[in-house]
Amino acid sequence: MTSARIGRRSLLGAVALAMAGPFHAQAAVGKPRVAIQTDQGVIVVELEAGKAPITSANFLRYVDARKYDGGTIYRASRTKGVKGAGSIQGGPAARVRRFAPIAQESTRTTGLRHRAGTISLARNAPGTATADFFICASPAPYLDAHPGAPGDNQGFAAFGTVVEGLAIVRKILALPTTGTPLVPSMKGQMLNPPVQILSTKRLS
């Protein structure tokens, strides 16, 4: 998959308090958890803040500033011929002012991989990533860094994994994708309607 196919979008109900307790109790030390409340259900991600500190801190900065609230999951990129395989992509609303782009944390240096449930930061060229993220519904090793490969071989910055709600990710992946593509390579991938991000909230 090229960076253009998974690149960040150019346009772009809080979670019930009763849910916070169990998730908080399960969280590992040094691995913050965030609940992404969508109109399709809740996805809880655990961040690898120790292995991918720059990308994790960037994501938490947007969460704490409530910049994802009111945004959308707008893209479902399905792997042809493989049921339930692919990724979903989301980010803040178009009106939201973004922070400066961050440095690329390659999977080669973090040791993380794009597996089922991995959350990663979307980008165009390396060093252009801001807020848009994607979540893998299935293993996607082609999104890891591949030194020695031709062209842009740095992959994407994985920074955590889904610990609750992978079924929601796969549910979103299967929704209709008849929306207008941002670029030709995204034809058949734009959710229609987009899934609403109602809130994002730290659980630990």
Secondary structure, 3 states (H helix, E strand, C coil): CCHHHHCCCCCCCCCCHHHHHHHHHHCCCCCCEEEEEECCEEEEEEECCCCCHHHHHHHHHHHHCCCCCCCEEEEEEECCCCCCCEEEEEECCCCCCCCCCCCCCCHHHHCCCCCCCEEEECCCCCCCCCCCEEEECCCCHHHCCCCCCCCCCCCCEEEEEEEECHHHHHHHHCCCCCCCCCCHHHCCCEEEEEEEEEEEEECC
